Amino acid sequence: MQNNLKDLKERIKFKLTSLTESQKVIANYIVENPQNFALSSIRELEKELNTSKSTIVRLAQALGYEGFYQLKSEFLKGIRHELDPINRYKTFLFEPSKDLDYLKLIAAETINNINSTLILIDKEQYDKTINLLKNANHVYTIGLGISSYLAEIASYLFNRVSIKSNCMTNGGLTFTEQIINLTKNDVIFAFSFPPYSEETIQAASYANEKKIKVISVTDKVTSEILHYSDVSLQVVVESIAISNSIMAVLVLLYSIITQVGYELKKKTLKTIESIEHVRKEHSSKKQ
């Protein structure tokens, strides 16, 4: 996609000399502000550039497109991977999709995310993650937005395989304030996806200062949280839906839990026995 967008910009630059002065103004704006152009209506562009609808349409045609919407569609495809979930979803709403099979579309997208994640996962980083979790005194999971739900799921699963874990909530205390009393034997397990939470990143930064190990799960090698992570795992969360897709993240989590549970087999079996005992006792008292 990045190469396609670059080619598109180059094509526009190549055509500049054959454009009128008013068309050049619009063309330069498109090249310099591809996201704004892709997410703007033709009326918004008229107002922003102090031009007319007909001039914008003629520019699109001069560039080889049928009209404004075909040119805009090309830019939408090119920038989609760079957008936060809400704007990414807006690009989908701009496209004709009446006859799509949404079930197959989302399923195919999920499979692609999982396969891409399998390629991206660094085995050395994955193995370090397993070791940090196995040797942790306590694991604290953090995340905001949809990542807060991932943090809850992760903590739930960690406890099921004998790893002491709590999910930090975003309430009276910030994540950073909750980290104050942690020790070097504890581990922070952080989820960070677009739009990246500044509070999560600040917490990772503070944990790093205190020499507390940080495991981060994020989507890009350029994510800021990586600067403060001892270990990082990259997953693909692209989605046409209004939020990031969590399917590949869940596959990663379940693989980690399965391996940790196996490697801590004795402790995990004791935990399972305790869970079964509690459930049995609770069930008999209710009856």
C-alpha positions as CSV (number, residue, x, y, z in Angstrom):
1,M,0.0,0.0,0.0
2,Q,2.8,2.4,0.9
3,N,4.4,1.8,-2.5
4,N,1.1,2.3,-4.3
5,L,0.6,5.7,-2.5
6,K,4.1,6.7,-3.4
7,D,3.5,5.9,-7.0
8,L,0.3,7.8,-7.0
9,K,2.0,10.9,-5.6
10,E,4.8,10.6,-8.2
11,R,2.2,10.3,-11.0
12,I,0.5,13.5,-9.8
13,K,3.9,15.3,-9.6
14,F,4.7,14.2,-13.1
15,K,1.5,15.7,-14.4
16,L,2.0,19.1,-12.7
17,T,3.5,20.9,-15.7
18,S,0.4,20.1,-17.8
19,L,-2.1,21.4,-15.2
20,T,-3.7,24.8,-14.9
21,E,-2.6,27.0,-12.0
22,S,-5.8,26.3,-10.0
23,Q,-5.4,22.6,-10.7
24,K,-1.8,22.8,-9.5
25,V,-3.0,24.2,-6.1
26,I,-5.3,21.2,-5.6
27,A,-2.7,18.7,-6.8
28,N,0.0,20.1,-4.4
29,Y,-2.5,19.9,-1.6
30,I,-3.3,16.2,-2.4
31,V,0.4,15.3,-2.5
32,E,1.2,17.1,0.8
33,N,-2.0,16.1,2.6
34,P,-3.1,12.7,1.4
35,Q,-5.0,11.8,4.5
36,N,-7.0,15.1,4.6
37,F,-7.8,14.7,0.9
38,A,-8.9,11.1,1.3
39,L,-11.2,11.8,4.2
40,S,-12.7,15.1,2.9
41,S,-15.8,15.6,0.9
42,I,-15.7,17.6,-2.3
43,R,-17.6,20.4,-0.5
44,E,-15.0,20.5,2.3
45,L,-12.2,20.6,-0.3
46,E,-14.0,23.5,-2.2
47,K,-14.0,25.5,1.1
48,E,-10.5,24.5,2.2
49,L,-8.9,25.3,-1.1
50,N,-11.2,28.2,-2.2
51,T,-11.9,26.4,-5.4
52,S,-14.9,25.0,-7.3
53,K,-16.2,21.4,-7.6
54,S,-15.8,21.5,-11.4
55,T,-12.1,22.4,-11.0
56,I,-11.5,19.4,-8.6
57,V,-13.4,17.1,-11.0
58,R,-11.4,18.3,-14.0
59,L,-8.1,17.8,-12.1
60,A,-9.1,14.2,-11.4
61,Q,-9.9,13.7,-15.1
62,A,-6.6,15.3,-16.1
63,L,-4.9,12.7,-13.9
64,G,-6.6,9.9,-15.7
65,Y,-9.6,9.2,-13.5
66,E,-13.3,9.4,-14.3
67,G,-13.9,11.9,-11.6
68,F,-13.2,13.0,-8.0
69,Y,-14.5,9.8,-6.3
70,Q,-12.4,7.5,-8.3
71,L,-9.3,9.5,-7.4
72,K,-10.3,9.7,-3.8
73,S,-10.9,5.9,-3.7
74,E,-7.2,5.4,-4.8
75,F,-6.0,7.5,-1.9
76,L,-8.3,5.8,0.6
77,K,-6.8,2.4,-0.3
78,G,-3.3,3.8,0.0
79,I,-3.6,5.4,3.4
80,R,-6.0,2.9,5.1
81,H,-3.2,1.0,6.9
82,E,-1.9,4.3,8.4
83,L,-5.2,5.3,10.0
84,D,-6.6,4.9,13.5
85,P,-9.5,2.4,13.7
86,I,-12.3,5.1,13.5
87,N,-10.9,6.8,10.4
88,R,-10.1,3.5,8.8
89,Y,-13.7,2.5,9.3
90,K,-14.7,5.9,7.7
91,T,-12.7,5.0,4.6
92,F,-14.7,1.7,4.3
93,L,-18.0,3.6,4.6
94,F,-17.0,5.8,1.7
95,E,-16.6,2.8,-0.6
96,P,-19.5,1.0,-2.4
97,S,-20.1,-2.2,-0.5
98,K,-23.8,-3.0,-0.8
99,D,-23.3,-6.5,-2.2
100,L,-20.4,-7.6,0.0
101,D,-20.6,-10.8,2.0
102,Y,-19.5,-9.4,5.4
103,L,-19.1,-12.7,7.1
104,K,-16.7,-13.9,4.5
105,L,-15.0,-10.5,4.4
106,I,-14.3,-10.4,8.1
107,A,-13.3,-14.1,8.2
108,A,-10.8,-13.6,5.4
109,E,-9.4,-10.6,7.1
110,T,-9.0,-12.5,10.3
111,I,-7.2,-15.4,8.6
112,N,-4.9,-12.9,6.9
113,N,-4.1,-11.1,10.2
114,I,-3.3,-14.4,11.9
115,N,-1.1,-15.6,9.0
116,S,0.7,-12.3,8.9
117,T,1.2,-12.4,12.6
118,L,2.8,-15.8,12.4
119,I,5.3,-14.4,10.0
120,L,6.0,-11.3,12.2
121,I,6.4,-13.0,15.5
122,D,10.1,-13.0,16.6
123,K,10.8,-16.5,18.1
124,E,13.5,-15.1,20.3
125,Q,11.1,-12.5,21.7
126,Y,8.4,-15.1,22.1
127,D,10.7,-17.4,24.1
128,K,11.8,-14.5,26.3
129,T,8.1,-13.7,27.0
130,I,7.5,-17.3,28.1
131,N,10.5,-17.2,30.5
132,L,9.6,-13.8,32.0
133,L,6.1,-15.0,32.7
134,K,7.2,-18.3,34.2
135,N,9.6,-16.5,36.6
136,A,7.5,-13.5,37.5
137,N,6.4,-13.0,41.0
138,H,3.3,-11.2,39.8
139,V,2.1,-10.2,36.3
140,Y,0.1,-6.9,35.9
141,T,-1.8,-6.5,32.6
142,I,-2.6,-3.0,31.3
143,G,-4.4,-1.4,28.3
144,L,-7.0,1.2,27.4
145,G,-9.9,1.0,25.0
146,I,-10.3,-2.4,23.5
147,S,-6.9,-3.2,25.0
148,S,-8.5,-3.0,28.5
149,Y,-10.6,-6.1,27.6
150,L,-7.5,-7.9,26.3
151,A,-5.8,-7.1,29.5
152,E,-8.7,-8.6,31.5
153,I,-8.6,-11.7,29.3
154,A,-4.9,-12.1,29.7
155,S,-5.0,-11.8,33.4
156,Y,-7.8,-14.3,33.6
157,L,-5.8,-16.8,31.5
158,F,-2.6,-16.2,33.4
159,N,-4.3,-17.1,36.7
160,R,-5.7,-20.3,35.2
161,V,-2.1,-21.5,34.5
162,S,-0.8,-20.7,38.0
163,I,0.6,-17.3,37.2
164,K,-0.4,-14.7,39.8
165,S,-1.9,-11.8,37.8
166,N,-4.1,-8.7,38.1
167,C,-5.5,-6.4,35.5
168,M,-4.8,-2.8,36.3
169,T,-8.0,-0.7,36.0
170,N,-8.3,2.8,34.8
171,G,-10.0,4.3,37.8
172,G,-9.0,6.5,40.7
173,L,-5.3,5.9,40.1
174,T,-3.4,6.1,36.8
175,F,-1.5,3.0,35.6
176,T,1.8,4.8,36.6
177,E,0.5,5.4,40.1
178,Q,-0.5,1.8,40.4
179,I,3.0,0.7,39.5
180,I,4.7,2.6,42.3
181,N,4.7,-0.4,44.7
182,L,5.7,-3.0,42.2
183,T,9.1,-4.8,42.5
184,K,11.8,-5.9,40.1
185,N,10.4,-9.4,40.3
186,D,7.0,-8.3,38.8
187,V,6.2,-8.0,35.1
188,I,4.0,-5.5,33.2
189,F,2.2,-7.1,30.3
190,A,1.0,-4.1,28.1
191,F,-1.3,-3.9,25.1
192,S,-0.8,-0.9,22.9
193,F,-2.7,-0.4,19.6
194,P,-4.0,2.6,17.6
195,P,-5.0,5.1,18.9
196,Y,-2.1,4.6,21.2
197,S,-2.9,5.4,24.8
198,E,-0.4,7.9,26.3
199,E,-1.2,6.6,29.8
200,T,-0.1,3.0,28.8
201,I,3.1,4.4,27.3
202,Q,3.8,6.5,30.4
203,A,3.3,3.5,32.6
204,A,5.7,1.4,30.5
205,S,8.2,4.3,30.7
206,Y,8.0,4.5,34.5
207,A,8.2,0.7,34.9
208,N,11.3,0.7,32.7
209,E,12.9,3.4,35.0
210,K,12.1,1.2,38.0
211,K,13.8,-1.8,36.3
212,I,10.4,-3.7,36.2
213,K,10.2,-5.9,33.1
214,V,7.8,-4.8,30.4
215,I,6.3,-7.2,27.8
216,S,4.4,-5.2,25.1
217,V,2.0,-6.5,22.5
218,T,1.6,-3.9,19.7
219,D,1.1,-3.7,16.0
220,K,4.2,-1.8,14.7
221,V,7.9,-1.8,15.1
222,T,7.6,2.0,15.3
223,S,5.3,2.0,18.3
224,E,6.5,4.2,21.1
225,I,6.0,1.6,23.8
226,L,8.8,-0.5,22.3
227,H,11.3,2.1,23.7
228,Y,10.4,1.0,27.2
229,S,9.8,-2.7,26.6
230,D,12.2,-5.6,27.5
231,V,10.3,-7.8,25.2
232,S,7.8,-7.0,22.4
233,L,5.5,-9.1,20.3
234,Q,4.1,-7.7,17.0
235,V,0.6,-8.7,15.9
236,V,-1.5,-7.6,13.0
237,V,-4.8,-5.9,14.0
238,E,-6.0,-4.5,10.7
239,S,-9.8,-4.4,10.3
240,I,-12.4,-2.6,8.2
241,A,-14.6,-2.6,11.4
242,I,-14.8,0.3,13.8
243,S,-12.1,-1.1,16.1
244,N,-8.9,-3.0,15.8
245,S,-9.3,-6.7,15.2
246,I,-8.3,-8.7,18.3
247,M,-8.3,-12.2,16.7
248,A,-4.6,-12.5,16.1
249,V,-3.9,-11.1,19.6
250,L,-6.1,-13.8,21.1
251,V,-4.3,-16.5,19.1
252,L,-1.0,-15.2,20.5
253,L,-2.4,-15.1,24.0
254,Y,-3.7,-18.6,23.9
255,S,-0.5,-20.0,22.5
256,I,1.4,-18.3,25.3
257,I,-1.0,-19.7,27.9
258,T,-0.9,-23.2,26.5
259,Q,2.9,-23.3,26.5
260,V,3.3,-21.7,30.0
261,G,0.7,-24.1,31.4
262,Y,2.5,-27.0,30.0
263,E,5.9,-25.9,31.2
264,L,4.5,-25.2,34.7
265,K,2.5,-28.4,34.6
266,K,2.7,-29.3,38.3
267,K,1.7,-25.8,39.4
268,T,-1.0,-25.6,36.8
269,L,-2.5,-28.9,37.8
270,K,-2.7,-27.8,41.4
271,T,-4.4,-24.6,40.3
272,I,-6.9,-26.6,38.3
273,E,-7.6,-28.8,41.3
274,S,-8.2,-25.8,43.5
275,I,-10.5,-24.3,40.9
276,E,-12.5,-27.5,40.7
277,H,-12.6,-27.8,44.5
278,V,-13.9,-24.2,44.8
279,R,-16.5,-24.8,42.1
280,K,-17.7,-28.0,43.7
281,E,-17.9,-26.5,47.2
282,H,-19.7,-23.5,45.9
283,S,-22.1,-25.5,43.9
284,S,-23.0,-27.9,46.8
285,K,-23.6,-24.9,49.1
286,K,-26.0,-23.3,46.6
287,Q,-28.0,-26.5,46.4
